[in-house]
């Protein structure tokens, strides 16, 4: 199987896993409910672990679903591997 097909399969499986996990369990596992009078709308990743990715939005911290994060990462890997396959096919065509 060529790199183009491997990339397409990784992208498709990652997209499927991320979308099913987001619909079945939600994108986030929980957020703090802190009231801020003057929130600064900035997003920052505050932690990455096997239990998910923690994102801080200026007032509250949310933990993202690890299955959604893994699906997005697998889709990104599929795009990179598929791009390498496209470049390889273009080089072979010359």
C-alpha positions as CSV (number, residue, x, y, z in Angstrom):
1,X,0.0,0.0,0.0
2,X,1.4,3.4,-1.0
3,X,1.9,6.3,1.2
4,X,-1.0,8.2,-0.5
5,X,-3.4,5.4,0.5
6,X,-2.0,5.1,4.0
7,X,-2.4,8.9,4.5
8,X,-6.0,8.7,3.2
9,X,-6.8,5.8,5.6
10,X,-5.2,7.6,8.6
11,X,-7.2,10.7,7.7
12,X,-10.5,8.9,7.3
13,X,-10.1,6.8,10.5
14,X,-9.0,9.8,12.5
15,X,-11.9,11.9,11.3
16,X,-14.3,9.0,12.1
17,X,-12.9,8.5,15.6
18,X,-13.0,12.2,16.4
19,X,-16.5,12.7,15.2
20,X,-18.0,9.6,16.8
21,X,-16.3,10.4,20.1
22,X,-17.4,14.1,20.0
23,X,-21.0,13.1,19.3
24,X,-21.1,10.2,21.8
25,X,-19.2,11.7,24.7
26,X,-18.8,15.4,23.9
27,X,-15.8,17.4,23.0
28,X,-14.9,18.4,26.6
29,X,-15.0,16.3,29.7
30,X,-15.5,19.2,32.0
31,X,-14.9,22.8,32.6
32,X,-14.6,25.0,35.7
33,X,-17.4,27.4,36.2
34,X,-15.6,30.6,37.3
35,X,-17.2,34.0,36.8
36,X,-14.9,36.7,35.4
37,X,-15.9,40.3,35.4
38,X,-13.3,41.3,32.7
39,X,-12.3,38.2,30.8
40,X,-9.3,38.3,28.5
41,X,-10.3,36.1,25.5
42,X,-7.1,34.2,25.2
43,X,-6.7,30.4,24.7
44,X,-3.7,28.5,26.1
45,X,-2.9,24.9,26.4
46,X,-2.0,24.4,30.1
47,X,-1.4,20.6,30.1
48,X,-1.2,17.5,27.9
49,X,-1.5,14.0,29.4
50,X,-3.1,10.7,28.7
51,X,-6.3,11.9,30.3
52,X,-6.7,14.7,27.8
53,X,-5.6,18.2,26.9
54,X,-6.3,21.1,29.4
55,X,-7.2,24.4,27.8
56,X,-7.4,27.7,29.6
57,X,-9.7,30.4,28.1
58,X,-8.8,33.3,30.5
59,X,-11.2,32.3,33.3
60,X,-12.0,28.6,33.1
61,X,-10.0,25.5,32.4
62,X,-11.6,22.8,30.2
63,X,-10.3,19.2,29.7
64,X,-10.8,18.0,26.1
65,X,-11.9,14.4,25.3
66,X,-8.7,12.3,24.6
67,X,-10.4,10.3,21.9
68,X,-11.2,13.6,20.0
69,X,-7.7,14.8,20.4
70,X,-6.3,11.4,19.2
71,X,-8.6,11.5,16.2
72,X,-7.5,15.0,15.3
73,X,-3.9,14.0,15.6
74,X,-4.4,10.9,13.5
75,X,-6.1,13.0,10.8
76,X,-3.2,15.5,10.8
77,X,-0.8,12.6,10.5
78,X,-2.9,11.3,7.5
79,X,-2.6,14.7,5.8
80,X,1.2,14.7,6.3
81,X,1.6,11.2,5.0
82,X,-0.8,11.7,2.1
83,X,1.2,14.9,1.2
84,X,4.4,12.9,1.1
85,X,2.6,10.4,-1.1
86,X,1.4,13.1,-3.5
87,X,5.0,14.5,-3.7
88,X,6.3,11.1,-4.4
89,X,3.8,10.5,-7.2
90,X,4.7,13.8,-8.7
91,X,8.4,13.0,-8.7
92,X,7.7,9.6,-10.3
93,X,5.6,11.2,-13.0
94,X,8.5,13.4,-14.1
